[in-house]
Amino acid sequence: STIIGVLRGMYEGYRSRKSRLGSLGTLVFFSIPDVLIVLFVLLMYTGFSRQYPALKEMLQLKSFILPLLTLSVIPTIYISRIAFIAIQEELTKDYIRNEKAKGFSRQKIIFIELLPAIIFRIVDAMPTIVTMLLSNMIVVEYLFNYHGILYFLIYLYNRQDVYRFVPLALTLGFVYIIFTKGFQLLAKVINPMKRKEI
C-alpha cells in the first residue's frame, strides 16, 4: 500500500498541471464507504467463481488474496493523497525552483528532494492509517468470513467467553498503542523539524 500509494501520488502530483482527472478519481474513490468497496469485491469474486470454479479453488482467492487486496485499497488511496498534497506543496517552494533553474533532472528532484518530504508526511499519518486498517479489518474479516484476530474477538464476545476475550482485546490494544506511539516517535526521530520536541 505504501509503495503503490507513494508512486501514484508522486505521479499524479507531477502531472496534475496537465490533467486533474486522476486526482479527482482518487478523491471520489476515497469518499466511497469501506463497506461498499468490500461488497463490490465480493460481487466480483462471485462472478469470477461462477466463470472459473477450478481456478477459484486453486488460488484460494476468498481465503487470503481478496481480503488482503480489499484491506489495502483504502490505505493505498489515503497514502496516494498524502503524497499528492506533499508534491503540490513542495513544488511551489523556492528550493525546488532553484534546483530546476540549476538544471537538475526531474529524477534527482523527485528522489533527493521530494521523496524525504513525502516520507515525513506518511510517517506522521501512520497512526491514522493503523486505526483505519483496524476498522477496515473488522468489516473485511466479517464479510469475507476470514478467521483473523478481529474475527475471533467478535466470536469470543458473542460466546461471552470473558477469560479469552479480555486477554485478546488487551493484547490487540497493546499492539495498537505500540504501533501508534512507535510511529509518532519515529516521526520525531527522522524529521529534523520535529527533533526539538523529543
Stockholm file with secondary structure:
# STOCKHOLM 1.0

chainA/1-198         STIIGVLRGMYEGYRSRKSRLGSLGTLVFFSIPDVLIVLFVLLMYTGFSRQYPALKEMLQLKSFILPLLTLSVIPTIYISRIAFIAIQEELTKDYIRNEKAKGFSRQKIIFIELLPAIIFRIVDAMPTIVTMLLSNMIVVEYLFNYHGILYFLIYLYNRQDVYRFVPLALTLGFVYIIFTKGFQLLAKVINPMKRKEI
#=GR chainA/1-198 SS CHHHHHHHHHHHHHHTTTCCHHHHHHHHHHTSCHHHHHHHHHHHHHHHHHHCHHHHHHHTIIIIIHHHHHHHHHHHHHHHHHHHHHHHHHHTSHHHHHHHHTTCCHHHIIIIIIHHHHHHHHHHHHHHHHHHHHHHHHHHHHHHTCCSHHHHHHHHHHTTCHHHHHHHHHHHHHHHHHHHHHHHHHHHHHCTTTGGGC
#=GC SS_cons         CHHHHHHHHHHHHHHTTTCCHHHHHHHHHHTSCHHHHHHHHHHHHHHHHHHCHHHHHHHTIIIIIHHHHHHHHHHHHHHHHHHHHHHHHHHTSHHHHHHHHTTCCHHHIIIIIIHHHHHHHHHHHHHHHHHHHHHHHHHHHHHHTCCSHHHHHHHHHHTTCHHHHHHHHHHHHHHHHHHHHHHHHHHHHHCTTTGGGC
//
